[in-house]
Amino acid sequence: MQITNEIKQRVVDALTAEQAKIGKGSNEYATYIENMLQIPFNKSAYSQIKQPKGYAAIKDATWLKLAKYFNCLVLSDWQTAKTNTYISVQTALELCRENGLWQVLCDIAGIGKSYAANEYAQANKGSVIYVDCSDCQSKSEFILELARQLGIEHTSTYNRLWRDVTDELLLIEKPLLILDEFGDVAESVITLLKGLYNKADMGDKMALGVYFIGADNLKKRLTDGRKKGKQSYAEFWSRFDNKITTLNFNARPDAFRLELRNEIEKIVDINLPAELADKREIIIEKCLMAGGVRSVRKEIALQRKIKSIS
């Protein structure tokens, strides 16, 4: 894809804003970005790209990685709707971050859990780390992903790297880990987190909040693991007070459909272009058939494309 100058300027603005937010010097921040994203990036490159004609200091492949990290690729006016899911997840995340709570959320797929969590992470960079566990399922992949996001180089054993990662994590002011798709991780990751809880326990408070997100597979895995006496599961349950939370959608199919329709309508109404007003009901019904809010953006884009062709 083409990395336009508009995207590049958005990246530069995002870099500058994040540097100011986390309080690092230019050289330290450039090294942090280089290690975290595994890209060729130093103080000189960082200085050059801030100039009107300095974009050529780094290659487009590097620009792409930076743009993806800072969510600068989508140049649209898409608006976030304050759905019940969004409000519930964001409220829980704030409570976990402020109070060092560990909480598990298990609910059906496609209702906006990940979107709300991502939005929260983007708004609180520096203290919140979001991990899609489906991309780092093994123990080594999980450790490397956290190290990457913290800007820590892998120079020794994984055990040493995990100590470095957890040391750095607990130095952050009110840190929060968001572990999405947690049902996909290997058993060894659960053992890692059991130990992390112990390390974060300061006696009178927890120095780290963790929010686990998953669907039915995570709930079944945690329940079966404890019931069958699998290693670490009983202790792991105690870390989140032996309670799995949900978003409290009605269990009856007809009632759930009404609640889901309300969620979809909020997203559609805040993002539907005026020229597609006559397609509102079609879009809502198609999203209901898909069983979630995830397809709203796609359906609006599809209707826009059909209208432009016709």
N, C-alpha and C positions, 0 to 999 in steps of 0.2 A: 504494500500500500504506500501511497505518497505521504510523506511527512511534510506538511506545508509549513510555511513560515509562521502562520497563525498558531499552529500546534506547538512549534518550537518556542514561540514567545510565551505561550501558556505554561510550558515546561519551565522556562527561565523564571517566570513569576512564581511558580509553585516552589521551585528550588529556593529562591530568595526568601519566600515566606516561611518555609519549613526551617531554614537555617536560623532565621530570627526567632522562631518559636522555641527551638530546642537549645538555643544559646551557644552554638559552636562557632569557632573561628573559621574563616574560609578554608584554610588548609586542612583542619581537622574535619570539617564537614565534607569536603571533597573526598577525603580518604574514607570517611564513613559511607558515602554513597558508592564509591568504587568497590568497597568490600561487600556491601549489602547486596548490590545488584550484579556484582561480578562483571563490571564493565571497565574499559580503560577511561579513567576520569581522574584528573588531578587539579591542583589549584590553578595552574596555568589555563587549562581547558575551561574551568569554571569561570575564570576571569574573562576569557575571550568571548564566550557565548553570551555574556551580558552586554557586549558591544553590538551596535547595529549591523556590522558586517562580520561578526565573529562566529556565525553559525557553523561554518565549515571546520571549526576546530575539532569537532567530533563527528563521527560517521553516522549515517542515517540509522544503522542498526542500533547504535547507542541511543540515539534520539528516541527510537521506538521503545526500547526498554524503559527509558525515563518517562515517556508519555504514558505507557501502560501502568507504571507504578503510581503516577500522579493522576490517573484517570483523565488524561487530556486528549484522548483520541475521539471521544464523542462530543462533537461540537453541535449540541442541540439544546432545545429549550425544555427538555423533559423535566417535569416537576414531580417532586415527592409528595404523595398524598398521605395525609395523617390517618391511615387506616387503623383499625383496632390492633391488628398484628404489629404494625409499626410502633404504635404508642406503647404496647405491652413490652415488646422486645427492648426498645430504647430505655424504658423505665427500669427494667430488670438489669440491663447493662450498667446503667448509672449507679444503681444500688450496689451491684457487685464491685464496681471500681471504687466507689467511695468507702465501702465498708469491708473490703477484702473478702467478699462472699464467694463461695463456690456453688454453682447452680447448674442443673441439667434441664434443658428444654427438649422435649420430644413431642412432635406433632406432625401432622400430615405434610407431604411435600407440596411445594408450589403455592404456598400462601404468603410468601414474603419474608420469611424468617431471615434468610441470608441477605436479602436486600437491606433490611433494617440494620442488621449487624455490620454490614459493609459500610453503610452510611455513618454509623456511629464511629467505626474505626477511622474512616477518612476525616471525620470532624475532630478526632482526638489523637492525631498522629503524635508520636513521641511518648505517649503513655499507654496506648492501646495497640496490641498486636493481633491481627486477624490471620488465622491459618485455615486454609481449606485442606482438611486432612485427607481428602480423596486424592490429593496430589503428593502427599508425603506420608504414606501409610506405615512404612517400616520405622524402626527405632532410629536408624542412621539418617533416613530421609527427614524425619521429624526434627531431630537435633540440628541437622544442617539448615533446615528452613528457618528455625528460630535464630540460629547463628547468623544467617544471611540478613534477616530483618534487623538484627541488632548490630550489624556491621562487624562481626567477629570472624577472623580468619581461622580456617581449619588447619592447624599446624602440628597437631599431636593426635592422641587417641580420641575416640568418641567419648570415652569417660571423662577425659580432661576437658574436652570441648563442652560437654554437658555441665560440668562444674563452672566453666567460664560463662556459659549462657545464663545459668541460674544466678550466679553472682551478679552479673550485669543487670538482669531482669529485676532483681530485688533492690537495686540502687535507684530505680526509676521512682518518681513520686507518684504514688497511687497507680501502680501498673495493673493492667487487665489483659488477660489472654482470652481471646475468643477462638474457640476450637470448633469450627463448623464441620459437618459430615463426620463427627467423631466416631460414628459406628463403623467406619472403614479402617480404623487404626489397628496395628498389630497388638497382641497381648502385652508385649514388652513396653509399649508406650503407656499403658495403664499403670504398670509398675513404676515407670519413670515419674508419672504424675503423683502417684502415692507418696513417693519420696520427696517430690517438690513441695507438697503440702506441708510435710514435716519441716522442711527447710524454711518455708515462709511463715511458720507459726512462731510468733514472737512472744507468746505467752498471753499478753493482754490484748493482742490484736493480730490480724493476718496481714502480712506485708504484700499480698498479691491476691487479686480476684481472678477467678476463672469461670467462663461461661461456656458450657458444652452444648452444642446444637446437633440435633439429629432427628430422624423420623422413626418409624416403627421398628426398623432394624436395630437401632441403638437401644430402644426400650427393651426389646426382646433379649438382646445380648446381655445387657446389664442384669435383667431379671433372671435369666437362665444361668448366668455366671455365678450369681450369689446362691441360687437354689442348688446348683450342682457343686458348690464349694470350691470353685476354681480359685487358684492362687491370686491373691491381691484384691479380689472382688468385694469381699465383706468390708475390708479396710477402705476400699475406694468409695463404697456406698456411704460410709460414715463421713467422708469428706464433704459430701453435699447433703448432710443431715438425713440420709435415707429417704430422700424425696425427689421424685421426678415431676417436674412441672409441665403444664400444657398451656395452651392459649384459650382454653375454656370455650371452644366452639361446641355447639349443641351436637350431641351424638345422634339424634334422630335425623335421617337423610333429608326430609322435607324442611326441617328447621335449619339444618346446616346449609342447604341450598340458598335459603333466604339470607343467611348471614354472609355467605360467600358472595352473593350478588351485591350486597351492600358494600363489601370490600372492593369488588371490581368496579362498581359505579363510581366510587370515590376517585379511583385512579383514572378511569376513562374521562370523567367530567372535568378533571383538572388539566388533562393533556389532549383532549380531542380538538383538532382544528375546527374552526367554524365551518369550513367547506365540507366537513364530514358529519355534520350534525344529523343528517338523515340516515347515517350508518350506525348511529349509537347503539340501537337495540341489536343489530346484527353482531357487532363487536362484542357486546356483553354476553349474548347467547353463545357465541363461539368460545369465549373464555370459560363460561360455565360448563360447556361440554368438555373442555380440556381439564376441568376440575381444579382450577387455581387462578391466581393473578399473574402468573409468570408470563402468560402469552399476550397480555394486553398490549405491550409495546409492539410485538410482532403483528398483531391484528390491525392496529392503527396504521402501521407502515404498509401493510398489505393493501388496505383499503385506499390509502393515499396513492399507492402505485397503480391500482386499478383505475382510479379516477383520472390520473394523469394520462393513462393510455387511452381511456375512452374519450 
